[in-house]
Amino acid sequence: RFLRQELPEEWPLERLARGFGVSTDVVRRVLRSRGCPSPQRRRRQDERALSAAPGEAPGTAPGVGREVRAADGTLLYRLPRLRGGPGPGGQ
């Protein structure tokens, strides 16, 4: 929703669908929905995305590996820094 709202010219339905590996119908449904995940669910989703992001390793510099990219390397979004200390993988 954020990408479509902030940069609609750069993120048409087809590019969003390709970037997230879903159909354009799924993207349409997500964009139309009003639901927002709870803070706990959002944190779990961010943690899963971080663990799947290449370059995420303990001891990396802040911000490294905190980007989620499409299969073609296009930046989809940057994950926010989690409150309460370093993000996953940090000490």
Backbone hydrogen bonds in HBPLUS format (Angstrom, degrees):
<---DONOR---> <-ACCEPTOR-->    atom                        ^
c    i                          cat <-CA-CA->   ^        H-A-AA   ^      H-
h    n   atom  resd res      DA  || num        DHA   H-A  angle D-A-AA Bond
n    s   type  num  typ     dist DA aas  dist angle  dist       angle   num
A0005-GLN N   A0001-ARG O   2.85 MM   4  5.95 153.4  1.92 149.5 157.5     1
A0006-GLU N   A0002-PHE O   2.85 MM   4  5.95 169.9  1.86 160.4 162.6     2
A0007-LEU N   A0003-LEU O   2.87 MM   4  5.59 159.9  1.91 146.2 152.7     3
A0010-GLU N   A0007-LEU O   3.15 MM   3  5.47 123.2  2.49 106.2 119.6     4
A0011-TRP N   A0007-LEU O   3.04 MM   4  6.12 137.1  2.23 151.7 164.6     5
A0015-ARG N   A0012-PRO O   3.08 MM   3  5.49 119.2  2.46 107.8 121.8     6
A0016-LEU N   A0012-PRO O   3.07 MM   4  6.38 165.3  2.09 161.8 166.4     7
A0017-ALA N   A0013-LEU O   2.89 MM   4  6.08 164.2  1.92 154.7 159.2     8
A0018-ARG N   A0014-GLU O   2.97 MM   4  6.15 161.9  2.00 146.1 151.0     9
A0019-GLY N   A0015-ARG O   2.83 MM   4  5.91 162.2  1.86 149.8 155.3    10
A0020-PHE N   A0016-LEU O   2.98 MM   4  6.11 150.1  2.07 149.3 155.9    11
A0021-GLY N   A0017-ALA O   2.88 MM   4  5.75 112.4  2.34 136.9 152.6    12
A0022-VAL N   A0017-ALA O   2.94 MM   5  4.91 155.8  2.00 141.8 146.0    13
A0021-GLY N   A0018-ARG O   3.33 MM   3  5.04 149.5  2.43  92.8 101.6    14
A0027-VAL N   A0023-SER O   3.25 MM   4  6.66 158.9  2.30 146.6 151.9    15
A0028-ARG N   A0024-THR O   2.91 MM   4  6.16 161.1  1.95 149.4 154.2    16
A0029-ARG N   A0025-ASP O   2.99 MM   4  6.27 160.1  2.03 148.8 153.6    17
A0030-VAL N   A0026-VAL O   2.96 MM   4  6.22 160.2  2.00 153.2 158.4    18
A0031-LEU N   A0027-VAL O   2.92 MM   4  6.12 165.1  1.94 156.3 160.3    19
A0032-ARG N   A0028-ARG O   2.95 MM   4  6.15 147.0  2.06 147.0 155.9    20
A0033-SER N   A0029-ARG O   2.97 MM   4  6.05 140.9  2.12 143.4 153.5    21
A0042-ARG N   A0038-SER O   2.85 MM   4  6.07 166.8  1.87 163.6 167.7    22
A0043-ARG N   A0039-PRO O   2.97 MM   4  6.09 155.2  2.04 142.9 149.2    23
A0044-ARG N   A0040-GLN O   3.03 MM   4  6.32 158.4  2.07 147.0 152.5    24
A0045-GLN N   A0041-ARG O   2.87 MM   4  6.14 159.5  1.91 153.1 158.9    25
A0046-ASP N   A0042-ARG O   2.88 MM   4  6.11 158.9  1.93 149.6 155.3    26
A0047-GLU N   A0043-ARG O   2.87 MM   4  6.10 157.8  1.92 149.8 156.1    27
A0048-ARG N   A0044-ARG O   2.91 MM   4  6.15 157.6  1.96 149.6 155.3    28
A0049-ALA N   A0045-GLN O   2.93 MM   4  6.16 159.9  1.97 148.9 154.6    29
A0050-LEU N   A0046-ASP O   2.83 MM   4  6.05 155.3  1.90 148.8 156.0    30
A0051-SER N   A0047-GLU O   2.94 MM   4  6.16 157.5  2.00 147.7 153.4    31
A0052-ALA N   A0048-ARG O   3.09 MM   4  6.27 137.9  2.27 140.8 151.7    32
A0053-ALA N   A0049-ALA O   2.96 MM   4  6.05 122.9  2.29 138.9 153.6    33
A0053-ALA N   A0050-LEU O   3.18 MM   3  5.05 140.0  2.35  94.2 105.5    34
A0060-THR N   A0057-ALA O   3.20 MM   3  5.84 150.0  2.30 143.5 140.6    35
A0064-VAL N   A0061-ALA O   3.04 MM   3  5.59 161.4  2.07 134.8 140.5    36
A0066-ARG N   A0063-GLY O   3.29 MM   3  5.23 158.3  2.34 119.9 117.4    37
A0079-LEU N   A0066-ARG O   2.73 MM  13  5.40 171.1  1.74 171.4 174.1    38
A0068-VAL N   A0077-TYR O   2.81 MM   9  5.48 171.9  1.82 174.0 176.8    39
A0076-LEU N   A0068-VAL O   2.75 MM   8  5.55 158.5  1.79 151.5 157.4    40
A0077-TYR N   A0068-VAL O   3.29 MM   9  5.48 154.4  2.36 139.4 145.7    41
A0070-ALA N   A0074-THR O   2.83 MM   4  5.26 159.8  1.88 153.2 157.0    42
A0073-GLY N   A0070-ALA O   2.87 MM   3  5.25 162.4  1.90 118.7 122.2    43
A0090-GLY N   A0087-GLY O   3.04 MM   3  5.68 157.6  2.09 139.7 142.9    44
